[in-house]
Amino acid sequence: MHNLTLDTDVGAVIVGFDQFFCYKKLFKAASYLSNKDVYFIATNTDEQFPAERKGFVIPGTGSIVNAVKTAADRDPIVIGKPVPVMFDFIQRSYKVEPNRALMIGDRFVPHLL
């Protein structure tokens, strides 16, 4: 990691699903997040994704988020399910009536509010 450099213009670390997540990315994310002015944003905190084959586990974005959270010693701002911030934004922007709206996800438990 000796030849890595950090871009001083980075204002946020956004963690989403990344099937190529590796130690180098964790190193950079934690390093950027050592600056308290850099936002830490997570797309979701799903622990696992549904697997078609029995006996297989597909680690979800939450696994990556928790690795960065632990390395950076910071909590993220979660913008995806199950937190209501995304729906609240859509509701305000498009004047959606909550009693006439339905959000559908891939798993039951993480989508409950």
Biopython code that builds the backbone (N, CA, C, O; Angstrom):
import numpy as np
from Bio.PDB.StructureBuilder import StructureBuilder

atoms = [
    (1, "MET", "N", (0.811, -1.191, 0.000)),
    (1, "MET", "CA", (0.000, 0.000, 0.000)),
    (1, "MET", "C", (0.861, 1.266, 0.000)),
    (1, "MET", "O", (0.334, 2.376, 0.073)),
    (2, "HIS", "N", (2.153, 1.105, -0.080)),
    (2, "HIS", "CA", (3.063, 2.248, 0.000)),
    (2, "HIS", "C", (2.910, 3.220, -1.169)),
    (2, "HIS", "O", (3.172, 4.412, -1.013)),
    (3, "ASN", "N", (2.490, 2.727, -2.338)),
    (3, "ASN", "CA", (2.421, 3.607, -3.504)),
    (3, "ASN", "C", (1.028, 4.212, -3.712)),
    (3, "ASN", "O", (0.813, 4.903, -4.708)),
    (4, "LEU", "N", (0.079, 3.974, -2.802)),
    (4, "LEU", "CA", (-1.253, 4.551, -2.931)),
    (4, "LEU", "C", (-1.242, 6.015, -2.509)),
    (4, "LEU", "O", (-0.513, 6.417, -1.602)),
    (5, "THR", "N", (-2.066, 6.794, -3.190)),
    (5, "THR", "CA", (-2.237, 8.191, -2.806)),
    (5, "THR", "C", (-3.721, 8.442, -2.600)),
    (5, "THR", "O", (-4.562, 7.736, -3.156)),
    (6, "LEU", "N", (-4.036, 9.441, -1.806)),
    (6, "LEU", "CA", (-5.420, 9.802, -1.555)),
    (6, "LEU", "C", (-5.733, 11.120, -2.252)),
    (6, "LEU", "O", (-4.951, 12.068, -2.190)),
    (7, "ASP", "N", (-6.874, 11.167, -2.912)),
    (7, "ASP", "CA", (-7.334, 12.365, -3.598)),
    (7, "ASP", "C", (-7.899, 13.326, -2.556)),
    (7, "ASP", "O", (-8.824, 12.970, -1.826)),
    (8, "THR", "N", (-7.365, 14.515, -2.481)),
    (8, "THR", "CA", (-7.796, 15.484, -1.461)),
    (8, "THR", "C", (-9.177, 16.071, -1.748)),
    (8, "THR", "O", (-9.754, 16.734, -0.885)),
    (9, "ASP", "N", (-9.719, 15.837, -2.953)),
    (9, "ASP", "CA", (-11.027, 16.374, -3.317)),
    (9, "ASP", "C", (-12.189, 15.441, -2.965)),
    (9, "ASP", "O", (-13.345, 15.792, -3.200)),
    (10, "VAL", "N", (-11.907, 14.267, -2.409)),
    (10, "VAL", "CA", (-12.973, 13.323, -2.074)),
    (10, "VAL", "C", (-13.784, 13.881, -0.911)),
    (10, "VAL", "O", (-13.231, 14.247, 0.127)),
    (11, "GLY", "N", (-15.117, 13.943, -1.097)),
    (11, "GLY", "CA", (-15.998, 14.460, -0.063)),
    (11, "GLY", "C", (-16.915, 13.416, 0.527)),
    (11, "GLY", "O", (-17.606, 13.673, 1.513)),
    (12, "ALA", "N", (-16.927, 12.205, -0.086)),
    (12, "ALA", "CA", (-17.806, 11.147, 0.414)),
    (12, "ALA", "C", (-17.274, 9.789, 0.007)),
    (12, "ALA", "O", (-16.671, 9.628, -1.055)),
    (13, "VAL", "N", (-17.508, 8.816, 0.871)),
    (13, "VAL", "CA", (-17.274, 7.411, 0.553)),
    (13, "VAL", "C", (-18.653, 6.772, 0.516)),
    (13, "VAL", "O", (-19.366, 6.760, 1.520)),
    (14, "ILE", "N", (-19.025, 6.241, -0.642)),
    (14, "ILE", "CA", (-20.331, 5.603, -0.806)),
    (14, "ILE", "C", (-20.094, 4.112, -0.966)),
    (14, "ILE", "O", (-19.392, 3.674, -1.878)),
    (15, "VAL", "N", (-20.689, 3.338, -0.066)),
    (15, "VAL", "CA", (-20.498, 1.889, -0.086)),
    (15, "VAL", "C", (-21.764, 1.226, -0.600)),
    (15, "VAL", "O", (-22.841, 1.385, -0.027)),
    (16, "GLY", "N", (-21.619, 0.486, -1.682)),
    (16, "GLY", "CA", (-22.699, -0.301, -2.267)),
    (16, "GLY", "C", (-22.195, -1.700, -2.541)),
    (16, "GLY", "O", (-21.088, -2.058, -2.139)),
    (17, "PHE", "N", (-22.995, -2.486, -3.219)),
    (17, "PHE", "CA", (-22.573, -3.853, -3.523)),
    (17, "PHE", "C", (-21.376, -3.831, -4.466)),
    (17, "PHE", "O", (-21.360, -3.086, -5.447)),
    (18, "ASP", "N", (-20.390, -4.641, -4.167)),
    (18, "ASP", "CA", (-19.173, -4.704, -4.971)),
    (18, "ASP", "C", (-18.614, -6.114, -4.866)),
    (18, "ASP", "O", (-17.998, -6.473, -3.862)),
    (19, "GLN", "N", (-18.831, -6.906, -5.900)),
    (19, "GLN", "CA", (-18.351, -8.286, -5.855)),
    (19, "GLN", "C", (-16.830, -8.377, -5.948)),
    (19, "GLN", "O", (-16.263, -9.459, -5.801)),
    (20, "PHE", "N", (-16.177, -7.258, -6.187)),
    (20, "PHE", "CA", (-14.711, -7.231, -6.241)),
    (20, "PHE", "C", (-14.116, -6.464, -5.061)),
    (20, "PHE", "O", (-12.973, -6.011, -5.125)),
    (21, "PHE", "N", (-14.887, -6.320, -3.989)),
    (21, "PHE", "CA", (-14.401, -5.651, -2.784)),
    (21, "PHE", "C", (-13.147, -6.366, -2.284)),
    (21, "PHE", "O", (-13.087, -7.595, -2.261)),
    (22, "CYS", "N", (-12.145, -5.576, -1.884)),
    (22, "CYS", "CA", (-10.879, -6.167, -1.465)),
    (22, "CYS", "C", (-10.229, -5.300, -0.373)),
    (22, "CYS", "O", (-10.732, -4.231, -0.027)),
    (23, "TYR", "N", (-9.125, -5.777, 0.145)),
    (23, "TYR", "CA", (-8.439, -5.074, 1.215)),
    (23, "TYR", "C", (-7.987, -3.677, 0.784)),
    (23, "TYR", "O", (-8.043, -2.737, 1.577)),
    (24, "LYS", "N", (-7.546, -3.537, -0.451)),
    (24, "LYS", "CA", (-7.098, -2.238, -0.953)),
    (24, "LYS", "C", (-8.239, -1.216, -0.907)),
    (24, "LYS", "O", (-8.025, -0.065, -0.526)),
    (25, "LYS", "N", (-9.440, -1.632, -1.290)),
    (25, "LYS", "CA", (-10.588, -0.732, -1.250)),
    (25, "LYS", "C", (-10.962, -0.399, 0.189)),
    (25, "LYS", "O", (-11.325, 0.737, 0.492)),
    (26, "LEU", "N", (-10.874, -1.380, 1.069)),
    (26, "LEU", "CA", (-11.142, -1.150, 2.489)),
    (26, "LEU", "C", (-10.139, -0.162, 3.062)),
    (26, "LEU", "O", (-10.509, 0.747, 3.805)),
    (27, "PHE", "N", (-8.889, -0.339, 2.721)),
    (27, "PHE", "CA", (-7.806, 0.550, 3.161)),
    (27, "PHE", "C", (-8.086, 1.996, 2.735)),
    (27, "PHE", "O", (-7.983, 2.921, 3.541)),
    (28, "LYS", "N", (-8.441, 2.175, 1.458)),
    (28, "LYS", "CA", (-8.702, 3.520, 0.953)),
    (28, "LYS", "C", (-9.945, 4.129, 1.591)),
    (28, "LYS", "O", (-9.933, 5.298, 1.977)),
    (29, "ALA", "N", (-11.017, 3.348, 1.705)),
    (29, "ALA", "CA", (-12.249, 3.865, 2.304)),
    (29, "ALA", "C", (-12.006, 4.315, 3.738)),
    (29, "ALA", "O", (-12.412, 5.410, 4.126)),
    (30, "ALA", "N", (-11.344, 3.474, 4.525)),
    (30, "ALA", "CA", (-11.069, 3.819, 5.928)),
    (30, "ALA", "C", (-10.155, 5.034, 6.016)),
    (30, "ALA", "O", (-10.311, 5.868, 6.908)),
    (31, "SER", "N", (-9.216, 5.136, 5.105)),
    (31, "SER", "CA", (-8.297, 6.284, 5.108)),
    (31, "SER", "C", (-9.036, 7.577, 4.793)),
    (31, "SER", "O", (-8.836, 8.587, 5.468)),
    (32, "TYR", "N", (-9.895, 7.555, 3.766)),
    (32, "TYR", "CA", (-10.691, 8.747, 3.458)),
    (32, "TYR", "C", (-11.579, 9.114, 4.635)),
    (32, "TYR", "O", (-11.732, 10.292, 4.959)),
    (33, "LEU", "N", (-12.164, 8.110, 5.274)),
    (33, "LEU", "CA", (-13.088, 8.364, 6.375)),
    (33, "LEU", "C", (-12.410, 8.781, 7.668)),
    (33, "LEU", "O", (-13.085, 9.135, 8.635)),
    (34, "SER", "N", (-11.086, 8.743, 7.697)),
    (34, "SER", "CA", (-10.387, 9.273, 8.871)),
    (34, "SER", "C", (-10.543, 10.795, 8.942)),
    (34, "SER", "O", (-10.317, 11.410, 9.984)),
    (35, "ASN", "N", (-10.936, 11.390, 7.805)),
    (35, "ASN", "CA", (-11.266, 12.810, 7.748)),
    (35, "ASN", "C", (-12.747, 12.941, 8.093)),
    (35, "ASN", "O", (-13.593, 12.486, 7.324)),
    (36, "LYS", "N", (-13.076, 13.541, 9.209)),
    (36, "LYS", "CA", (-14.466, 13.644, 9.673)),
    (36, "LYS", "C", (-15.342, 14.482, 8.744)),
    (36, "LYS", "O", (-16.567, 14.434, 8.856)),
    (37, "ASP", "N", (-14.743, 15.250, 7.830)),
    (37, "ASP", "CA", (-15.515, 16.036, 6.873)),
    (37, "ASP", "C", (-15.976, 15.206, 5.672)),
    (37, "ASP", "O", (-16.781, 15.674, 4.866)),
    (38, "VAL", "N", (-15.474, 13.990, 5.552)),
    (38, "VAL", "CA", (-15.859, 13.104, 4.456)),
    (38, "VAL", "C", (-17.090, 12.309, 4.893)),
    (38, "VAL", "O", (-17.074, 11.644, 5.928)),
    (39, "TYR", "N", (-18.157, 12.385, 4.092)),
    (39, "TYR", "CA", (-19.390, 11.654, 4.399)),
    (39, "TYR", "C", (-19.193, 10.151, 4.174)),
    (39, "TYR", "O", (-18.462, 9.736, 3.274)),
    (40, "PHE", "N", (-19.851, 9.356, 4.999)),
    (40, "PHE", "CA", (-19.863, 7.902, 4.863)),
    (40, "PHE", "C", (-21.307, 7.505, 4.577)),
    (40, "PHE", "O", (-22.166, 7.575, 5.456)),
    (41, "ILE", "N", (-21.564, 7.087, 3.339)),
    (41, "ILE", "CA", (-22.922, 6.772, 2.900)),
    (41, "ILE", "C", (-22.988, 5.306, 2.494)),
    (41, "ILE", "O", (-22.113, 4.807, 1.787)),
    (42, "ALA", "N", (-24.032, 4.622, 2.949)),
    (42, "ALA", "CA", (-24.265, 3.226, 2.587)),
    (42, "ALA", "C", (-25.564, 3.121, 1.804)),
    (42, "ALA", "O", (-26.561, 3.751, 2.154)),
    (43, "THR", "N", (-25.546, 2.322, 0.744)),
    (43, "THR", "CA", (-26.755, 2.162, -0.062)),
    (43, "THR", "C", (-27.789, 1.296, 0.636)),
    (43, "THR", "O", (-28.988, 1.524, 0.474)),
    (44, "ASN", "N", (-27.357, 0.314, 1.403)),
    (44, "ASN", "CA", (-28.258, -0.535, 2.185)),
    (44, "ASN", "C", (-27.416, -1.370, 3.132)),
    (44, "ASN", "O", (-26.187, -1.364, 3.054)),
    (45, "THR", "N", (-28.075, -2.081, 4.016)),
    (45, "THR", "CA", (-27.348, -2.895, 4.994)),
    (45, "THR", "C", (-27.797, -4.355, 4.967)),
    (45, "THR", "O", (-27.729, -5.048, 5.982)),
    (46, "ASP", "N", (-28.256, -4.819, 3.802)),
    (46, "ASP", "CA", (-28.661, -6.225, 3.682)),
    (46, "ASP", "C", (-27.499, -7.138, 4.036)),
    (46, "ASP", "O", (-26.414, -7.024, 3.465)),
    (47, "GLU", "N", (-27.728, -8.045, 4.979)),
    (47, "GLU", "CA", (-26.666, -8.973, 5.389)),
    (47, "GLU", "C", (-26.354, -9.989, 4.294)),
    (47, "GLU", "O", (-25.196, -10.330, 4.055)),
    (48, "GLN", "N", (-27.412, -10.468, 3.632)),
    (48, "GLN", "CA", (-27.260, -11.474, 2.584)),
    (48, "GLN", "C", (-28.254, -11.189, 1.467)),
    (48, "GLN", "O", (-29.266, -10.515, 1.659)),
    (49, "PHE", "N", (-27.931, -11.726, 0.289)),
    (49, "PHE", "CA", (-28.859, -11.670, -0.830)),
    (49, "PHE", "C", (-29.437, -13.063, -1.041)),
    (49, "PHE", "O", (-28.807, -14.055, -0.674)),
    (50, "PRO", "N", (-30.622, -13.148, -1.625)),
    (50, "PRO", "CA", (-31.208, -14.466, -1.877)),
    (50, "PRO", "C", (-30.320, -15.285, -2.813)),
    (50, "PRO", "O", (-29.831, -14.783, -3.825)),
    (51, "ALA", "N", (-30.125, -16.532, -2.461)),
    (51, "ALA", "CA", (-29.330, -17.439, -3.286)),
    (51, "ALA", "C", (-30.251, -18.465, -3.926)),
    (51, "ALA", "O", (-31.141, -19.006, -3.269)),
    (52, "GLU", "N", (-30.036, -18.728, -5.198)),
    (52, "GLU", "CA", (-30.861, -19.709, -5.897)),
    (52, "GLU", "C", (-30.505, -21.137, -5.500)),
    (52, "GLU", "O", (-31.366, -22.017, -5.493)),
    (53, "ARG", "N", (-29.243, -21.364, -5.171)),
    (53, "ARG", "CA", (-28.797, -22.719, -4.850)),
    (53, "ARG", "C", (-28.771, -22.925, -3.347)),
    (53, "ARG", "O", (-28.193, -22.127, -2.609)),
    (54, "LYS", "N", (-29.387, -23.979, -2.909)),
    (54, "LYS", "CA", (-29.445, -24.315, -1.488)),
    (54, "LYS", "C", (-28.038, -24.545, -0.947)),
    (54, "LYS", "O", (-27.204, -25.191, -1.582)),
    (55, "GLY", "N", (-27.798, -23.997, 0.244)),
    (55, "GLY", "CA", (-26.500, -24.170, 0.885)),
    (55, "GLY", "C", (-25.495, -23.075, 0.563)),
    (55, "GLY", "O", (-24.423, -23.021, 1.166)),
    (56, "PHE", "N", (-25.829, -22.206, -0.377)),
    (56, "PHE", "CA", (-24.935, -21.120, -0.741)),
    (56, "PHE", "C", (-25.398, -19.825, -0.074)),
    (56, "PHE", "O", (-26.597, -19.574, 0.045)),
    (57, "VAL", "N", (-24.454, -19.019, 0.353)),
    (57, "VAL", "CA", (-24.741, -17.726, 0.966)),
    (57, "VAL", "C", (-24.093, -16.649, 0.109)),
    (57, "VAL", "O", (-22.906, -16.719, -0.209)),
    (58, "ILE", "N", (-24.885, -15.660, -0.256)),
    (58, "ILE", "CA", (-24.354, -14.516, -1.004)),
    (58, "ILE", "C", (-24.272, -13.351, -0.034)),
    (58, "ILE", "O", (-25.298, -12.763, 0.308)),
    (59, "PRO", "N", (-23.057, -13.001, 0.424)),
    (59, "PRO", "CA", (-22.933, -11.866, 1.342)),
    (59, "PRO", "C", (-23.500, -10.601, 0.708)),
    (59, "PRO", "O", (-23.239, -10.300, -0.457)),
    (60, "GLY", "N", (-24.275, -9.873, 1.490)),
    (60, "GLY", "CA", (-24.901, -8.657, 0.983)),
    (60, "GLY", "C", (-24.050, -7.426, 1.224)),
    (60, "GLY", "O", (-22.952, -7.499, 1.775)),
    (61, "THR", "N", (-24.581, -6.305, 0.802)),
    (61, "THR", "CA", (-23.889, -5.030, 0.946)),
    (61, "THR", "C", (-23.570, -4.721, 2.402)),
    (61, "THR", "O", (-22.547, -4.104, 2.698)),
    (62, "GLY", "N", (-24.439, -5.147, 3.309)),
    (62, "GLY", "CA", (-24.205, -4.913, 4.732)),
    (62, "GLY", "C", (-22.898, -5.509, 5.220)),
    (62, "GLY", "O", (-22.280, -4.981, 6.144)),
    (63, "SER", "N", (-22.474, -6.599, 4.610)),
    (63, "SER", "CA", (-21.191, -7.204, 4.972)),
    (63, "SER", "C", (-20.042, -6.266, 4.634)),
    (63, "SER", "O", (-19.087, -6.139, 5.400)),
    (64, "ILE", "N", (-20.140, -5.615, 3.489)),
    (64, "ILE", "CA", (-19.103, -4.666, 3.072)),
    (64, "ILE", "C", (-19.185, -3.396, 3.921)),
    (64, "ILE", "O", (-18.168, -2.871, 4.373)),
    (65, "VAL", "N", (-20.418, -2.912, 4.130)),
    (65, "VAL", "CA", (-20.617, -1.709, 4.950)),
    (65, "VAL", "C", (-20.022, -1.923, 6.340)),
    (65, "VAL", "O", (-19.335, -1.047, 6.865)),
    (66, "ASN", "N", (-20.283, -3.081, 6.933)),
    (66, "ASN", "CA", (-19.766, -3.342, 8.276)),
    (66, "ASN", "C", (-18.249, -3.457, 8.311)),
    (66, "ASN", "O", (-17.631, -3.099, 9.313)),
    (67, "ALA", "N", (-17.640, -3.947, 7.246)),
    (67, "ALA", "CA", (-16.173, -3.983, 7.191)),
    (67, "ALA", "C", (-15.620, -2.561, 7.197)),
    (67, "ALA", "O", (-14.677, -2.264, 7.931)),
    (68, "VAL", "N", (-16.204, -1.678, 6.380)),
    (68, "VAL", "CA", (-15.745, -0.285, 6.325)),
    (68, "VAL", "C", (-16.050, 0.416, 7.646)),
    (68, "VAL", "O", (-15.218, 1.165, 8.158)),
    (69, "LYS", "N", (-17.227, 0.179, 8.193)),
    (69, "LYS", "CA", (-17.616, 0.776, 9.473)),
    (69, "LYS", "C", (-16.625, 0.404, 10.566)),
    (69, "LYS", "O", (-16.224, 1.260, 11.354)),
    (70, "THR", "N", (-16.231, -0.846, 10.621)),
    (70, "THR", "CA", (-15.279, -1.306, 11.632)),
    (70, "THR", "C", (-13.905, -0.690, 11.408)),
    (70, "THR", "O", (-13.277, -0.206, 12.349)),
    (71, "ALA", "N", (-13.438, -0.709, 10.163)),
    (71, "ALA", "CA", (-12.101, -0.177, 9.858)),
    (71, "ALA", "C", (-12.027, 1.331, 10.085)),
    (71, "ALA", "O", (-11.007, 1.844, 10.546)),
    (72, "ALA", "N", (-13.110, 2.038, 9.761)),
    (72, "ALA", "CA", (-13.113, 3.500, 9.879)),
    (72, "ALA", "C", (-13.557, 3.977, 11.258)),
    (72, "ALA", "O", (-13.365, 5.142, 11.607)),
    (73, "ASP", "N", (-14.143, 3.090, 12.029)),
    (73, "ASP", "CA", (-14.688, 3.436, 13.344)),
    (73, "ASP", "C", (-15.698, 4.574, 13.228)),
    (73, "ASP", "O", (-15.691, 5.529, 14.005)),
    (74, "ARG", "N", (-16.582, 4.430, 12.209)),
    (74, "ARG", "CA", (-17.641, 5.428, 11.964)),
    (74, "ARG", "C", (-18.905, 4.722, 11.520)),
    (74, "ARG", "O", (-18.861, 3.646, 10.924)),
    (75, "ASP", "N", (-20.033, 5.346, 11.822)),
    (75, "ASP", "CA", (-21.320, 4.833, 11.357)),
    (75, "ASP", "C", (-21.703, 5.528, 10.059)),
    (75, "ASP", "O", (-21.477, 6.728, 9.903)),
    (76, "PRO", "N", (-22.288, 4.772, 9.120)),
    (76, "PRO", "CA", (-22.696, 5.390, 7.856)),
    (76, "PRO", "C", (-24.059, 6.052, 7.947)),
    (76, "PRO", "O", (-24.839, 5.804, 8.866)),
    (77, "ILE", "N", (-24.316, 6.894, 6.971)),
    (77, "ILE", "CA", (-25.667, 7.391, 6.713)),
    (77, "ILE", "C", (-26.245, 6.399, 5.711)),
    (77, "ILE", "O", (-25.740, 6.284, 4.594)),
    (78, "VAL", "N", (-27.286, 5.687, 6.093)),
    (78, "VAL", "CA", (-27.888, 4.691, 5.204)),
    (78, "VAL", "C", (-29.016, 5.356, 4.434)),
    (78, "VAL", "O", (-29.924, 5.941, 5.024)),
    (79, "ILE", "N", (-28.950, 5.260, 3.100)),
    (79, "ILE", "CA", (-29.946, 5.943, 2.277)),
    (79, "ILE", "C", (-30.944, 4.977, 1.648)),
    (79, "ILE", "O", (-31.946, 5.414, 1.082)),
    (80, "GLY", "N", (-30.691, 3.691, 1.736)),
    (80, "GLY", "CA", (-31.593, 2.711, 1.132)),
    (80, "GLY", "C", (-32.406, 1.987, 2.180)),
    (80, "GLY", "O", (-32.349, 2.298, 3.369)),
    (81, "LYS", "N", (-33.153, 1.026, 1.713)),
    (81, "LYS", "CA", (-34.004, 0.255, 2.605)),
    (81, "LYS", "C", (-33.192, -0.338, 3.753)),
    (81, "LYS", "O", (-32.035, -0.704, 3.544)),
    (82, "PRO", "N", (-33.727, -0.442, 4.901)),
    (82, "PRO", "CA", (-35.116, -0.172, 5.258)),
    (82, "PRO", "C", (-35.342, 1.220, 5.856)),
    (82, "PRO", "O", (-36.422, 1.470, 6.391)),
    (83, "VAL", "N", (-34.390, 2.116, 5.791)),
    (83, "VAL", "CA", (-34.613, 3.452, 6.357)),
    (83, "VAL", "C", (-35.526, 4.253, 5.431)),
    (83, "VAL", "O", (-35.459, 4.090, 4.213)),
    (84, "PRO", "N", (-36.372, 5.109, 5.985)),
    (84, "PRO", "CA", (-37.392, 5.788, 5.182)),
    (84, "PRO", "C", (-36.906, 6.988, 4.376)),
    (84, "PRO", "O", (-37.711, 7.597, 3.673)),
    (85, "VAL", "N", (-35.633, 7.354, 4.444)),
    (85, "VAL", "CA", (-35.167, 8.581, 3.792)),
    (85, "VAL", "C", (-35.456, 8.583, 2.287)),
    (85, "VAL", "O", (-35.827, 9.618, 1.733)),
    (86, "MET", "N", (-35.289, 7.434, 1.622)),
    (86, "MET", "CA", (-35.532, 7.383, 0.180)),
    (86, "MET", "C", (-37.022, 7.593, -0.119)),
    (86, "MET", "O", (-37.381, 8.367, -1.006)),
    (87, "PHE", "N", (-37.873, 6.902, 0.622)),
    (87, "PHE", "CA", (-39.311, 7.070, 0.398)),
    (87, "PHE", "C", (-39.755, 8.489, 0.736)),
    (87, "PHE", "O", (-40.565, 9.071, 0.015)),
    (88, "ASP", "N", (-39.234, 9.050, 1.824)),
    (88, "ASP", "CA", (-39.586, 10.415, 2.200)),
    (88, "ASP", "C", (-39.236, 11.403, 1.088)),
    (88, "ASP", "O", (-40.007, 12.318, 0.799)),
    (89, "PHE", "N", (-38.075, 11.215, 0.471)),
    (89, "PHE", "CA", (-37.653, 12.084, -0.631)),
    (89, "PHE", "C", (-38.611, 11.948, -1.820)),
    (89, "PHE", "O", (-39.051, 12.946, -2.389)),
    (90, "ILE", "N", (-38.926, 10.710, -2.183)),
    (90, "ILE", "CA", (-39.844, 10.480, -3.311)),
    (90, "ILE", "C", (-41.219, 11.049, -2.989)),
    (90, "ILE", "O", (-41.863, 11.661, -3.841)),
    (91, "GLN", "N", (-41.659, 10.844, -1.763)),
    (91, "GLN", "CA", (-42.970, 11.347, -1.348)),
    (91, "GLN", "C", (-43.041, 12.863, -1.488)),
    (91, "GLN", "O", (-44.016, 13.390, -2.024)),
    (92, "ARG", "N", (-42.018, 13.568, -1.013)),
    (92, "ARG", "CA", (-41.994, 15.035, -1.113)),
    (92, "ARG", "C", (-41.838, 15.506, -2.553)),
    (92, "ARG", "O", (-42.528, 16.428, -2.989)),
    (93, "SER", "N", (-40.937, 14.876, -3.285)),
    (93, "SER", "CA", (-40.630, 15.331, -4.641)),
    (93, "SER", "C", (-41.776, 15.109, -5.623)),
    (93, "SER", "O", (-42.008, 15.930, -6.510)),
    (94, "TYR", "N", (-42.493, 13.991, -5.460)),
    (94, "TYR", "CA", (-43.534, 13.634, -6.421)),
    (94, "TYR", "C", (-44.938, 13.649, -5.820)),
    (94, "TYR", "O", (-45.900, 13.217, -6.454)),
    (95, "LYS", "N", (-45.043, 14.153, -4.584)),
    (95, "LYS", "CA", (-46.324, 14.254, -3.896)),
    (95, "LYS", "C", (-47.076, 12.920, -3.867)),
    (95, "LYS", "O", (-48.263, 12.843, -4.182)),
    (96, "VAL", "N", (-46.343, 11.876, -3.479)),
    (96, "VAL", "CA", (-46.910, 10.530, -3.376)),
    (96, "VAL", "C", (-47.666, 10.404, -2.061)),
    (96, "VAL", "O", (-47.161, 10.789, -1.006)),
    (97, "GLU", "N", (-48.869, 9.866, -2.129)),
    (97, "GLU", "CA", (-49.652, 9.617, -0.927)),
    (97, "GLU", "C", (-49.237, 8.257, -0.356)),
    (97, "GLU", "O", (-49.394, 7.238, -1.027)),
    (98, "PRO", "N", (-48.707, 8.228, 0.878)),
    (98, "PRO", "CA", (-48.217, 6.964, 1.446)),
    (98, "PRO", "C", (-49.262, 5.848, 1.471)),
    (98, "PRO", "O", (-48.917, 4.680, 1.293)),
    (99, "ASN", "N", (-50.540, 6.192, 1.690)),
    (99, "ASN", "CA", (-51.564, 5.148, 1.746)),
    (99, "ASN", "C", (-51.924, 4.600, 0.366)),
    (99, "ASN", "O", (-52.722, 3.669, 0.253)),
    (100, "ARG", "N", (-51.336, 5.179, -0.679)),
    (100, "ARG", "CA", (-51.569, 4.685, -2.042)),
    (100, "ARG", "C", (-50.274, 4.197, -2.689)),
    (100, "ARG", "O", (-50.191, 4.058, -3.910)),
    (101, "ALA", "N", (-49.271, 3.940, -1.859)),
    (101, "ALA", "CA", (-47.967, 3.537, -2.389)),
    (101, "ALA", "C", (-47.567, 2.166, -1.848)),
    (101, "ALA", "O", (-47.957, 1.777, -0.747)),
    (102, "LEU", "N", (-46.794, 1.455, -2.631)),
    (102, "LEU", "CA", (-46.274, 0.151, -2.240)),
    (102, "LEU", "C", (-44.838, 0.064, -2.723)),
    (102, "LEU", "O", (-44.556, 0.312, -3.895)),
    (103, "MET", "N", (-43.931, -0.288, -1.821)),
    (103, "MET", "CA", (-42.538, -0.520, -2.202)),
    (103, "MET", "C", (-42.284, -2.017, -2.089)),
    (103, "MET", "O", (-42.658, -2.640, -1.095)),
    (104, "ILE", "N", (-41.655, -2.591, -3.099)),
    (104, "ILE", "CA", (-41.403, -4.028, -3.134)),
    (104, "ILE", "C", (-39.904, -4.261, -3.180)),
    (104, "ILE", "O", (-39.185, -3.617, -3.944)),
    (105, "GLY", "N", (-39.438, -5.197, -2.346)),
    (105, "GLY", "CA", (-38.022, -5.538, -2.326)),
    (105, "GLY", "C", (-37.819, -7.023, -2.578)),
    (105, "GLY", "O", (-38.766, -7.752, -2.872)),
    (106, "ASP", "N", (-36.583, -7.457, -2.461)),
    (106, "ASP", "CA", (-36.265, -8.858, -2.734)),
    (106, "ASP", "C", (-36.366, -9.758, -1.510)),
    (106, "ASP", "O", (-36.367, -10.983, -1.640)),
    (107, "ARG", "N", (-36.450, -9.163, -0.325)),
    (107, "ARG", "CA", (-36.550, -9.942, 0.915)),
    (107, "ARG", "C", (-37.525, -9.257, 1.850)),
    (107, "ARG", "O", (-37.625, -8.030, 1.863)),
    (108, "PHE", "N", (-38.245, -10.046, 2.634)),
    (108, "PHE", "CA", (-39.279, -9.529, 3.512)),
    (108, "PHE", "C", (-38.713, -8.789, 4.723)),
    (108, "PHE", "O", (-39.079, -7.639, 4.964)),
    (109, "VAL", "N", (-37.839, -9.418, 5.477)),
    (109, "VAL", "CA", (-37.402, -8.886, 6.777)),
    (109, "VAL", "C", (-36.683, -7.552, 6.666)),
    (109, "VAL", "O", (-37.060, -6.635, 7.395)),
    (110, "PRO", "N", (-35.672, -7.364, 5.810)),
    (110, "PRO", "CA", (-34.974, -6.071, 5.820)),
    (110, "PRO", "C", (-35.808, -4.907, 5.304)),
    (110, "PRO", "O", (-35.386, -3.755, 5.410)),
    (111, "HIS", "N", (-36.973, -5.183, 4.752)),
    (111, "HIS", "CA", (-37.765, -4.110, 4.161)),
    (111, "HIS", "C", (-38.881, -3.626, 5.065)),
    (111, "HIS", "O", (-39.680, -2.781, 4.660)),
    (112, "LEU", "N", (-38.951, -4.136, 6.262)),
    (112, "LEU", "CA", (-39.970, -3.678, 7.194)),
    (112, "LEU", "C", (-39.526, -2.386, 7.865)),
    (112, "LEU", "O", (-38.366, -2.248, 8.253)),
    (113, "LEU", "N", (-40.436, -1.459, 7.998)),
    (113, "LEU", "CA", (-40.140, -0.206, 8.695)),
    (113, "LEU", "C", (-40.838, -0.201, 10.030)),
    (113, "LEU", "O", (-40.722, 0.766, 10.783)),
]
sb = StructureBuilder()
sb.init_structure("model")
sb.init_model(0)
sb.init_chain("A")
sb.init_seg("    ")
for serial, (resi, resn, name, xyz) in enumerate(atoms, 1):
    if name == "N":
        sb.init_residue(resn, " ", resi, " ")
    sb.init_atom(name, np.array(xyz, "f"), 0.0, 1.0, " ", f" {name:<3s}", serial, name[0])
structure = sb.get_structure()
